[in-house]
């Protein structure tokens, strides 16, 4: 009798141990990511709302020497334009259109990622991609993803970008410049949309 009770107690202990351990095991193996972040398609859709012409106020925060591509900000037209191309599959941003230091950035989806290539006045082409985990629909964070025509450990290049949509309709894009393998500056464009430059939605009867 005593042996039978002892076996029953042992089985019960093993069972209870399994029940108590089950949530921990489920959390370790089956629990989805606590924060999956913003969907790339949703982020791209938000960027598409920028289509049009904007005027920008530019501020530079330098931690080193002023870089070539930002020396002429005070000269000429500080316009920024956005337009769609490739049947809506890419968004083209043009800073300082028509100026000698004009720069173009192209945003596009790549599967579950949102990527951008920046064609810089520094004669290089850095790439960034959306940090989905840390971005929101009102604050898109792009992190460095390589590039061409520069050594990221030595040469000046754009290393990151943050785009913030404000409640008053303004949009700020803050560009981090790196040199010598570390942050050298942040250039912020506080953009105000120009009247009549909104993205025109097709009418119900159009094809």
VOBA-1610 file (N, C-alpha, C; in pm, whole numbers, padded with zeros to 5 digits, always signed):
BEGIN
Unk+00083-00121+00000Unk+00000+00000+00000Unk+00086+00126+00000Unk+00185+00123+00086Unk+00275+00238+00094Unk+00349+00259-00036Unk+00387+00148-00099Unk+00461+00160-00227Unk+00372+00219-00334Unk+00240+00175-00331Unk+00148+00225-00432Unk+00126+00376-00414Unk+00112+00419-00289Unk+00095+00562-00262Unk+00219+00641-00305Unk+00334+00580-00281Unk+00457+00649-00320Unk+00466+00666-00470Unk+00426+00564-00547Unk+00428+00572-00693Unk+00329+00675-00743Unk+00209+00676-00680Unk+00107+00773-00718Unk+00157+00915-00694Unk+00220+00937-00582Unk+00273+01070-00551Unk+00380+01111-00651Unk+00463+01017-00691Unk+00570+01045-00787Unk+00512+01087-00922Unk+00410+01007-00969Unk+00347+01039-01097Unk+00281+01176-01091Unk+00214+01205-00979Unk+00149+01335-00963Unk+00250+01449-00966Unk+00364+01426-00903Unk+00467+01531-00900Unk+00521+01557-01040Unk+00543+01447-01116Unk+00592+01464-01253Unk+00491+01538-01338Unk+00362+01502-01321Unk+00255+01566-01397Unk+00247+01716-01366Unk+00247+01747-01237Unk+00238+01886-01196Unk+00359+01965-01242Unk+00475+01898-01237Unk+00596+01966-01284Unk+00587+01999-01430Unk+00527+01905-01508Unk+00510+01930-01650Unk+00414+02043-01677Unk+00305+02048-01600Unk+00207+02155-01617Unk+00267+02290-01586Unk+00344+02294-01475Unk+00405+02422-01437Unk+00512+02465-01535Unk+00579+02367-01593Unk+00687+02400-01687Unk+00634+02435-01824Unk+00511+02389-01858Unk+00458+02408-01993Unk+00454+02553-02037Unk+00403+02646-01953Unk+00402+02786-01997Unk+00542+02839-02026Unk+00639+02797-01945Unk+00776+02845-01968Unk+00829+02792-02100Unk+00801+02662-02127Unk+00847+02604-02252Unk+00778+02668-02371Unk+00649+02696-02357Unk+00575+02761-02465Unk+00631+02901-02490Unk+00665+02971-02381Unk+00719+03105-02397Unk+00852+03102-02467Unk+00931+02999-02442Unk+01064+02993-02501Unk+01061+02951-02647Unk+00960+02867-02684Unk+00964+02809-02818Unk+00855+02862-02910Unk+00734+02887-02857Unk+00621+02914-02943Unk+00570+03058-02936Unk+00616+03133-02837Unk+00569+03270-02821Unk+00616+03356-02936Unk+00524+03431-03003Unk+00565+03518-03113Unk+00650+03633-03061Unk+00719+03700-03150Unk+00802+03813-03112Unk+00717+03916-03038Unk+00775+03970-02930Unk+00703+04067-02850Unk+00674+04194-02930Unk+00762+04227-03024Unk+00745+04349-03102Unk+00791+04324-03244Unk+00695+04309-03333Unk+00729+04284-03473Unk+00750+04413-03549Unk+00703+04523-03496Unk+00726+04651-03559Unk+00628+04680-03671Unk+00653+04789-03743Unk+00565+04834-03849Unk+00585+04747-03974Unk+00478+04727-04046Unk+00485+04653-04171Unk+00548+04742-04279Unk+00635+04685-04360Unk+00706+04763-04461Unk+00610+04824-04562Unk+00506+04750-04599Unk+00409+04803-04695Unk+00334+04922-04637Unk+00302+04914-04509Unk+00233+05026-04444Unk+00324+05148-04437Unk+00452+05126-04409Unk+00547+05236-04403Unk+00564+05300-04540Unk+00569+05218-04644Unk+00584+05271-04780Unk+00460+05350-04820Unk+00343+05301-04781Unk+00220+05374-04809Unk+00222+05511-04741Unk+00276+05517-04620Unk+00285+05646-04550Unk+00381+05739-04625Unk+00492+05684-04673Unk+00588+05767-04747Unk+00525+05822-04876Unk+00438+05745-04937Unk+00376+05790-05062Unk+00291+05914-05043Unk+00246+05939-04920Unk+00168+06060-04894Unk+00253+06186-04907Unk+00384+06169-04919Unk+00473+06285-04933Unk+00477+06338-05076Unk+00420+06267-05171Unk+00426+06311-05310Unk+00381+06456-05323Unk+00466+06536-05387Unk+00438+06678-05402Unk+00566+06759-05383Unk+00550+06888-05365Unk+00663+06980-05348Unk+00659+07041-05209Unk+00776+07044-05145Unk+00789+07094-05009Unk+00899+07200-05003Unk+00882+07296-04915Unk+00988+07390-04880Unk+01047+07347-04746Unk+01178+07360-04733Unk+01240+07310-04611Unk+01325+07416-04542Unk+01321+07411-04411Unk+01416+07485-04328Unk+01521+07385-04283Unk+01647+07418-04301Unk+01754+07322-04279Unk+01841+07363-04162Unk+01866+07267-04075Unk+01958+07289-03964Unk+02065+07181-03966Unk+02186+07220-03933Unk+02298+07127-03929Unk+02355+07122-03788Unk+02372+07002-03737Unk+02442+06981-03610Unk+02570+06907-03641Unk+02683+06978-03630Unk+02811+06920-03671Unk+02896+06880-03551Unk+02957+06765-03565Unk+03052+06718-03465Unk+03193+06715-03524Unk+03206+06775-03639Unk+03335+06780-03706Unk+03329+06889-03812Unk+03408+06878-03916Unk+03409+06977-04023Unk+03282+06966-04106Unk+03239+07079-04160Unk+03122+07080-04244Unk+03150+07002-04371Unk+03057+06917-04412Unk+03080+06829-04525Unk+03041+06895-04656Unk+03103+06849-04764Unk+03088+06911-04894Unk+02943+06920-04939Unk+02868+06810-04925Unk+02733+06810-04980Unk+02639+06901-04905Unk+02681+06953-04787Unk+02594+07039-04709Unk+02646+07184-04703Unk+02748+07216-04778Unk+02807+07350-04771Unk+02718+07456-04834Unk+02637+07417-04932Unk+02563+07515-05009Unk+02415+07521-04973Unk+02379+07473-04855Unk+02239+07471-04819Unk+02176+07609-04817Unk+02253+07708-04780Unk+02198+07843-04768Unk+02180+07908-04904Unk+02234+07844-05009Unk+02228+07902-05142Unk+02118+07834-05223Unk+02048+07914-05306Unk+01951+07856-05397Unk+01822+07815-05329Unk+01752+07722-05396Unk+01618+07682-05356Unk+01624+07559-05265Unk+01571+07572-05145Unk+01569+07459-05052Unk+01442+07377-05068Unk+01410+07345-05191Unk+01292+07264-05218Unk+01324+07116-05206Unk+01220+07040-05174Unk+01228+06894-05177Unk+01104+06845-05250Unk+01124+06761-05350Unk+01011+06708-05424Unk+01005+06556-05410Unk+00885+06503-05413Unk+00863+06359-05409Unk+00772+06322-05525Unk+00808+06217-05597Unk+00721+06168-05704Unk+00733+06017-05713Unk+00626+05955-05765Unk+00625+05811-05784Unk+00672+05776-05924Unk+00739+05662-05935Unk+00781+05610-06065Unk+00768+05458-06061Unk+00792+05395-06176Unk+00784+05249-06181Unk+00647+05198-06145Unk+00542+05264-06200Unk+00403+05225-06174Unk+00373+05223-06024Unk+00430+05321-05953Unk+00404+05333-05810Unk+00490+05246-05722Unk+00587+05176-05780Unk+00670+05084-05702Unk+00790+05151-05638Unk+00818+05277-05674Unk+00932+05348-05617Unk+00894+05494-05594Unk+00946+05549-05485Unk+00926+05690-05452Unk+01059+05762-05467Unk+01061+05866-05550Unk+01184+05941-05578Unk+01179+06074-05504Unk+01276+06095-05415Unk+01290+06221-05342Unk+01406+06299-05402Unk+01381+06426-05434Unk+01487+06512-05489Unk+01506+06632-05399Unk+01626+06646-05345Unk+01661+06762-05264Unk+01737+06863-05349Unk+01704+06991-05334Unk+01767+07100-05411Unk+01755+07076-05562Unk+01635+07053-05614Unk+01622+07022-05758Unk+01680+07131-05846Unk+01761+07089-05943Unk+01821+07181-06038Unk+01951+07245-05993Unk+01986+07231-05865Unk+02109+07289-05813Unk+02228+07198-05843Unk+02348+07255-05832Unk+02468+07174-05855Unk+02481+07063-05753Unk+02426+07085-05633Unk+02433+06985-05527Unk+02302+06908-05512Unk+02224+06900-05620Unk+02101+06821-05618Unk+02131+06677-05578Unk+02043+06620-05496Unk+02060+06482-05451Unk+01927+06408-05464Unk+01935+06281-05498Unk+01815+06199-05520Unk+01820+06077-05430Unk+01705+06042-05374Unk+01691+05920-05294Unk+01572+05841-05347Unk+01589+05710-05359Unk+01483+05625-05415Unk+01444+05519-05312Unk+01317+05519-05273Unk+01262+05425-05176Unk+01184+05316-05250Unk+01197+05192-05206Unk+01120+05084-05268Unk+01111+04966-05173Unk+01010+04883-05195Unk+00993+04761-05117Unk+01083+04651-05171Unk+01128+04566-05080Unk+01207+04448-05115Unk+01158+04335-05026Unk+01052+04267-05068Unk+00992+04165-04982Unk+00934+04228-04857Unk+00982+04184-04742Unk+00934+04237-04614Unk+01013+04360-04569Unk+01104+04409-04652Unk+01186+04524-04616Unk+01150+04645-04701Unk+01180+04762-04647Unk+01169+04888-04720Unk+01309+04947-04728Unk+01357+04967-04849Unk+01496+05010-04870Unk+01501+05144-04941Unk+01615+05211-04926Unk+01638+05338-04996Unk+01784+05349-05035Unk+01808+05398-05156Unk+01943+05432-05202Unk+01951+05582-05219Unk+02054+05644-05162Unk+02072+05788-05167Unk+02188+05821-05262Unk+02158+05899-05366Unk+02259+05940-05463Unk+02309+06077-05421Unk+02423+06076-05352Unk+02469+06191-05275Unk+02561+06283-05355Unk+02561+06410-05316Unk+02655+06505-05375Unk+02799+06474-05336Unk+02818+06386-05239Unk+02952+06342-05202Unk+03006+06237-05298Unk+02929+06212-05406Unk+02972+06120-05512Unk+02970+05974-05468Unk+02886+05942-05371Unk+02871+05803-05331Unk+02723+05768-05320Unk+02694+05641-05296Unk+02556+05593-05299Unk+02528+05503-05178Unk+02510+05562-05061Unk+02478+05481-04942Unk+02337+05424-04951Unk+02318+05309-04887Unk+02188+05244-04880Unk+02145+05234-04734Unk+02016+05248-04711Unk+01960+05228-04578Unk+01835+05142-04592Unk+01794+05080-04481Unk+01668+05006-04482Unk+01591+05037-04354Unk+01460+05018-04361Unk+01373+05051-04249Unk+01401+04959-04130Unk+01420+05021-04014Unk+01429+04947-03888Unk+01286+04924-03842Unk+01227+04814-03885Unk+01085+04790-03860Unk+01053+04780-03711Unk+01140+04717-03635Unk+01112+04693-03494Unk+01101+04822-03414Unk+01175+04925-03454Unk+01178+05049-03376Unk+01105+05165-03443Unk+01041+05139-03555Unk+00969+05244-03627Unk+00821+05240-03593Unk+00756+05354-03611Unk+00610+05364-03603Unk+00562+05433-03730Unk+00430+05442-03747Unk+00378+05506-03868Unk+00412+05654-03874Unk+00435+05716-03757Unk+00470+05859-03753Unk+00619+05884-03741Unk+00697+05778-03723Unk+00841+05795-03704Unk+00913+05677-03767Unk+00963+05697-03888Unk+01030+05592-03962Unk+01182+05605-03946Unk+01244+05496-03904Unk+01388+05495-03877Unk+01456+05404-03980Unk+01551+05461-04053Unk+01627+05385-04152Unk+01771+05370-04103Unk+01824+05249-04115Unk+01959+05221-04066Unk+02050+05183-04183Unk+02178+05198-04162Unk+02279+05176-04267Unk+02274+05033-04320Unk+02285+05022-04453Unk+02277+04892-04517Unk+02377+04880-04633Unk+02493+04945-04617Unk+02597+04933-04720Unk+02592+05047-04821Unk+02656+05025-04934Unk+02659+05128-05037Unk+02777+05109-05131Unk+02796+05206-05220Unk+02902+05198-05320Unk+02983+05327-05324Unk+03107+05314-05369Unk+03199+05427-05390Unk+03245+05495-05261Unk+03249+05421-05150Unk+03304+05476-05027Unk+03342+05363-04933Unk+03433+05396-04843Unk+03472+05306-04735Unk+03403+05357-04608Unk+03304+05284-04555Unk+03230+05335-04439Unk+03315+05360-04316Unk+03433+05300-04309Unk+03522+05321-04195Unk+03608+05446-04211Unk+03606+05505-04331Unk+03692+05621-04356Unk+03615+05740-04413Unk+03537+05716-04517Unk+03481+05824-04597Unk+03351+05878-04540Unk+03325+06005-04575Unk+03199+06068-04538Unk+03085+06001-04615Unk+02977+05970-04544Unk+02860+05912-04609Unk+02738+05927-04520Unk+02621+05918-04579Unk+02497+05915-04502Unk+02484+05776-04441Unk+02463+05773-04309Unk+02465+05645-04238Unk+02328+05607-04181Unk+02236+05702-04177Unk+02104+05674-04124Unk+02010+05790-04150Unk+01881+05763-04138Unk+01779+05863-04168Unk+01658+05838-04079Unk+01599+05946-04029Unk+01474+05936-03953Unk+01375+06036-04012Unk+01254+05987-04041Unk+01148+06070-04097Unk+01034+06076-03997Unk+00999+06199-03956Unk+00895+06218-03855Unk+00779+06297-03914Unk+00658+06243-03901Unk+00536+06311-03946Unk+00474+06381-03826Unk+00464+06514-03834Unk+00411+06593-03723Unk+00261+06616-03738Unk+00196+06641-03625Unk+00051+06661-03626Unk+00010+06785-03702Unk+00099+06884-03713Unk+00064+07007-03784Unk+00082+06994-03935Unk+00117+06875-03984Unk+00133+06854-04128Unk+00276+06866-04176Unk+00364+06919-04094Unk+00504+06928-04133Unk+00571+06791-04119Unk+00681+06775-04190Unk+00757+06650-04186Unk+00905+06684-04170Unk+00971+06615-04080Unk+01115+06635-04061Unk+01190+06511-04105Unk+01291+06532-04190Unk+01382+06423-04223Unk+01520+06460-04170Unk+01574+06372-04086Unk+01703+06398-04020Unk+01805+06296-04070Unk+01910+06345-04133Unk+02010+06261-04198Unk+02139+06262-04116Unk+02184+06144-04078Unk+02309+06131-04003Unk+02425+06108-04098Unk+02525+06196-04090Unk+02646+06180-04169Unk+02758+06122-04085Unk+02828+06024-04141Unk+02941+05962-04073Unk+03070+05996-04147Unk+03178+06006-04073Unk+03311+06024-04129Unk+03411+05961-04034Unk+03508+05891-04088Unk+03605+05824-04004Unk+03544+05715-03918Unk+03433+05658-03965Unk+03369+05549-03893Unk+03283+05591-03775Unk+03257+05723-03760Unk+03173+05768-03648Unk+03087+05885-03693Unk+02986+05915-03614Unk+02892+06021-03649Unk+02962+06156-03653Unk+02937+06229-03762Unk+02999+06360-03778Unk+02897+06473-03779Unk+02772+06445-03821Unk+02674+06552-03831Unk+02534+06494-03844Unk+02435+06578-03816Unk+02296+06548-03846Unk+02237+06669-03917Unk+02186+06647-04037Unk+02123+06754-04114Unk+01973+06729-04116Unk+01896+06825-04066Unk+01752+06809-04056Unk+01681+06901-04154Unk+01587+06845-04229Unk+01501+06920-04320Unk+01361+06924-04258Unk+01318+07042-04215Unk+01182+07058-04164Unk+01098+07107-04282Unk+01013+07018-04333Unk+00947+07042-04461Unk+00802+07084-04443Unk+00762+07184-04522Unk+00625+07231-04526Unk+00572+07215-04667Unk+00460+07147-04681Unk+00405+07122-04814Unk+00362+07252-04881Unk+00390+07264-05011Unk+00345+07378-05088Unk+00202+07358-05135Unk+00122+07463-05130Unk-00020+07450-05166Unk-00038+07393-05307Unk-00135+07304-05320Unk-00168+07248-05450Unk-00078+07135-05496Unk+00013+07089-05408Unk+00108+06986-05451Unk+00075+06848-05394Unk-00048+06832-05344Unk-00085+06703-05287Unk-00097+06597-05396Unk-00082+06471-05354Unk-00099+06359-05444Unk-00246+06356-05487Unk-00268+06360-05619Unk-00404+06358-05670Unk-00455+06214-05679Unk-00564+06184-05607Unk-00623+06052-05612Unk-00710+06038-05736Unk-00706+05921-05801Unk-00790+05902-05919Unk-00938+05910-05884Unk-01017+05966-05976Unk-01159+05975-05951Unk-01224+05839-05964Unk-01346+05828-05915Unk-01413+05698-05913Unk-01435+05644-06053Unk-01451+05734-06151Unk-01477+05688-06287Unk-01354+05663-06370Unk-01236+05697-06318Unk-01113+05680-06397Unk-01064+05538-06388Unk-00986+05496-06486Unk-00932+05362-06490Unk-00789+05360-06441
//
